[in-house]
Amino acid sequence: MKAVWVMHDVVLTEEIQDLLDEMGIVGLSRWKRMTGRGPQSGARMDNPVWPGANSGAFVVVADDVAARLMGRLQALRDEVGDRSGVWAFTTPVLETLK
């Protein structure tokens, strides 16, 4: 199993949720508003100086599902460009509760 961590511009929340829904991924945790700075997207600090915010989602899925999800996220990033702020990475899940 793998955990897929997704951070994105809040304006893409619906697109990210639609992607998860299309893939049948129902279990997730979400951070509605996050601040930060990306190397291409710049600062999003949710204030008048650096407007905008990010959102995040976290899912734990089978390895093959994680690979497909990462592919779909990469396609979305390629479509919207890296300045819009889509970033994802995976980590192994060694153990879960039964």
C-alpha positions as CSV (number, residue, x, y, z in Angstrom):
1,M,0.0,0.0,0.0
2,K,1.0,3.6,-0.5
3,A,0.0,6.9,0.8
4,V,-0.5,9.6,-1.9
5,W,-0.1,13.2,-0.6
6,V,-1.5,15.9,-2.9
7,M,-1.1,19.6,-2.5
8,H,-2.8,22.0,-4.9
9,D,-4.1,25.5,-5.5
10,V,-7.6,25.7,-3.9
11,V,-9.1,26.6,-7.2
12,L,-8.3,23.0,-8.3
13,T,-10.2,21.3,-5.4
14,E,-13.1,20.3,-7.5
15,E,-10.9,18.8,-10.3
16,I,-8.9,16.8,-7.7
17,Q,-12.1,15.5,-6.1
18,D,-13.6,14.6,-9.5
19,L,-10.4,12.7,-10.3
20,L,-10.6,10.7,-7.0
21,D,-14.3,10.0,-7.5
22,E,-13.6,8.8,-11.1
23,M,-11.0,6.4,-9.7
24,G,-13.4,5.1,-7.0
25,I,-11.2,6.5,-4.2
26,V,-13.6,7.3,-1.4
27,G,-11.4,7.3,1.7
28,L,-9.4,10.5,2.1
29,S,-8.4,13.2,4.5
30,R,-8.4,16.8,3.3
31,W,-6.8,20.1,4.5
32,K,-9.1,22.8,3.2
33,R,-6.7,25.8,3.4
34,M,-2.9,25.6,3.6
35,T,-0.3,28.3,3.0
36,G,3.1,27.8,1.4
37,R,5.4,28.6,-1.4
38,G,6.4,26.6,-4.5
39,P,9.5,27.0,-6.7
40,Q,7.3,27.8,-9.7
41,S,3.9,28.7,-8.3
42,G,5.3,31.3,-5.8
43,A,3.9,32.2,-2.4
44,R,0.3,31.6,-1.4
45,M,0.0,32.9,2.1
46,D,-3.7,33.7,2.1
47,N,-3.1,37.4,2.8
48,P,-3.3,40.7,0.9
49,V,0.5,40.6,0.2
50,W,0.6,37.0,-1.1
51,P,-3.0,36.1,-1.9
52,G,-4.3,32.6,-2.6
53,A,-4.1,29.4,-0.6
54,N,-3.5,25.7,-1.2
55,S,-5.5,22.7,-0.3
56,G,-4.3,19.1,0.4
57,A,-5.6,15.6,0.2
58,F,-4.2,12.4,1.6
59,V,-5.2,8.9,0.5
60,V,-4.0,5.4,1.2
61,V,-4.5,3.0,-1.7
62,A,-3.0,-0.2,-3.3
63,D,0.3,0.3,-5.1
64,D,-1.3,-0.1,-8.6
65,V,-4.0,2.5,-7.7
66,A,-1.3,4.9,-6.4
67,A,0.6,4.6,-9.7
68,R,-2.5,5.3,-11.7
69,L,-3.4,8.2,-9.5
70,M,0.1,9.7,-9.8
71,G,-0.3,9.4,-13.6
72,R,-3.6,11.2,-13.6
73,L,-2.2,13.9,-11.3
74,Q,0.8,14.4,-13.6
75,A,-1.6,14.8,-16.6
76,L,-3.6,17.4,-14.6
77,R,-0.3,19.2,-13.8
78,D,0.7,19.1,-17.4
79,E,-2.7,20.5,-18.4
80,V,-2.9,23.4,-15.9
81,G,0.9,24.1,-15.8
82,D,3.2,24.2,-12.8
83,R,2.4,27.8,-11.8
84,S,-1.1,26.7,-10.8
85,G,0.3,24.5,-8.1
86,V,-0.3,20.8,-8.3
87,W,2.2,18.6,-6.4
88,A,2.0,15.0,-5.2
89,F,4.3,12.4,-3.8
90,T,3.9,8.9,-2.4
91,T,5.2,7.2,0.8
92,P,5.0,3.5,1.7
93,V,2.4,2.4,4.1
94,L,4.0,-0.3,6.2
95,E,1.2,-1.1,8.5
96,T,-2.5,-0.2,9.1
97,L,-5.1,-1.0,11.7
98,K,-7.3,-4.0,10.9
